[in-house]
Amino acid sequence: MPKLSTVDEVRRALEVLADAPDGLTMAMLMAYGFSPILLAHLVDAKLVTVHCEHIERGGKLVEITRLRITDEARCLRRNGRRPPGGLAQTIKRILRAVRRPD
């Protein structure tokens, strides 16, 4: 499978999250191949929100981190509009941040 560009990865991440009304856990998103760094940038860009849940598993309380697409990101995806500061600008900011050397 050819390696996707970061723009494609951002769009794919938003598509995957848009198809999950309750969001997806970090573990599930990483299983899809998304890096924690990319996901963090989506949160910083306010395209994705983070929700922590506590569930009981095996008698222990476990914290689950779930990510959900924001309504704004959902609208930008659906309408295909590119207003100033919209999805295209946000993706450019994410690309700059992801490509920045550590």
C-alpha positions as CSV (number, residue, x, y, z in Angstrom):
1,M,0.0,0.0,0.0
2,P,1.5,3.4,-1.0
3,K,2.3,5.8,1.8
4,L,-0.3,8.6,2.1
5,S,0.6,12.2,2.4
6,T,-0.1,14.0,5.6
7,V,-3.0,15.9,3.9
8,D,-4.5,12.5,3.0
9,E,-4.0,11.3,6.5
10,V,-5.7,14.3,8.0
11,R,-8.7,13.9,5.6
12,R,-8.8,10.1,6.3
13,A,-8.7,10.7,10.0
14,L,-11.6,13.1,9.8
15,E,-13.6,10.7,7.5
16,V,-13.0,7.8,10.0
17,L,-14.1,10.0,12.9
18,A,-17.1,11.4,11.0
19,D,-18.3,7.8,10.5
20,A,-18.2,7.1,14.2
21,P,-21.0,9.1,16.0
22,D,-19.6,8.2,19.5
23,G,-16.0,8.8,18.4
24,L,-13.2,6.3,18.6
25,T,-10.6,5.5,21.2
26,M,-7.0,6.4,20.8
27,A,-6.2,2.7,20.6
28,M,-8.6,2.2,17.7
29,L,-7.3,5.3,15.9
30,M,-3.7,4.1,16.3
31,A,-4.9,0.7,14.9
32,Y,-6.1,2.6,11.8
33,G,-2.5,3.8,11.5
34,F,-2.8,7.4,12.8
35,S,0.1,8.6,14.9
36,P,-0.5,10.2,18.3
37,I,1.3,13.3,17.0
38,L,-1.2,13.8,14.1
39,L,-4.1,13.2,16.4
40,A,-2.8,15.8,18.9
41,H,-2.5,18.3,16.1
42,L,-6.1,17.7,15.1
43,V,-7.1,18.4,18.7
44,D,-5.0,21.5,18.8
45,A,-6.6,22.7,15.6
46,K,-10.1,22.2,17.2
47,L,-11.1,19.7,14.5
48,V,-11.3,16.9,17.1
49,T,-12.3,16.9,20.8
50,V,-11.0,14.6,23.5
51,H,-13.4,12.9,26.0
52,C,-12.2,10.8,28.9
53,E,-14.5,8.0,30.2
54,H,-14.1,5.7,33.1
55,I,-15.4,2.1,32.7
56,E,-15.1,-0.9,34.9
57,R,-13.1,-3.9,33.5
58,G,-12.2,-6.9,35.5
59,G,-13.2,-5.1,38.7
60,K,-10.9,-2.2,38.0
61,L,-11.7,1.3,36.9
62,V,-10.0,2.1,33.5
63,E,-9.8,5.4,31.8
64,I,-10.6,5.4,28.1
65,T,-9.7,8.4,25.9
66,R,-12.2,8.9,23.0
67,L,-11.8,11.3,20.2
68,R,-14.7,12.9,18.3
69,I,-14.9,15.1,15.2
70,T,-16.2,18.6,16.0
71,D,-19.3,20.0,14.4
72,E,-17.2,22.6,12.6
73,A,-14.9,20.0,11.1
74,R,-17.9,17.9,10.1
75,C,-19.5,21.0,8.3
76,L,-16.3,21.9,6.6
77,R,-15.9,18.3,5.3
78,R,-19.5,18.1,4.2
79,N,-19.7,21.6,2.5
80,G,-16.3,21.4,0.9
81,R,-15.9,25.1,1.6
82,R,-12.5,26.6,2.3
83,P,-13.2,29.8,4.2
84,P,-10.3,31.7,5.7
85,G,-9.1,29.8,8.7
86,G,-11.1,26.8,7.4
87,L,-10.1,23.2,6.8
88,A,-7.5,24.0,4.1
89,Q,-5.7,26.5,6.4
90,T,-5.9,24.2,9.3
91,I,-4.4,21.3,7.4
92,K,-1.5,23.6,6.3
93,R,-0.9,24.5,9.9
94,I,-0.9,20.8,10.9
95,L,1.4,19.9,8.0
96,R,3.9,22.5,9.2
97,A,3.7,21.3,12.8
98,V,4.0,17.6,11.9
99,R,7.0,18.2,9.6
100,R,8.8,20.2,12.2
101,P,12.0,18.4,13.3
102,D,12.2,17.5,17.0
